[in-house]
């Protein structure tokens, strides 16, 4: 896979987002001492500048955000692949430069 292909695939993954979503249930004790379960509530969570940010979302948003997070995971994998390809290109260019320098320093024997 080359850089152009990776970039095209990255564009196809958008819109994407980071984070996670989950269902949340809350248990409370009612006036008669019985445990009552409420929910599900849907929660979207992500880290921003080292802090956890969470917000409740609707069931409809849960499905859409889940898909966006899956695309975000694919985007992260593609970014890693892009780094691999570009660093391999740089390493190849460095190796070419070294070979060229070694050849240019050779003095022909008379």
Secondary structure by P-SEA (a helix, b strand, c coil): ccaaaaaaaaaaaccccccbbbbbbbbbbccccbbbbcccbbbbbbbcccbbbbbbbcaaaaaaaaaaaaaaaaaaaaaaaaaaaaaaaaaaaaaaaaaaaaaaaccccc
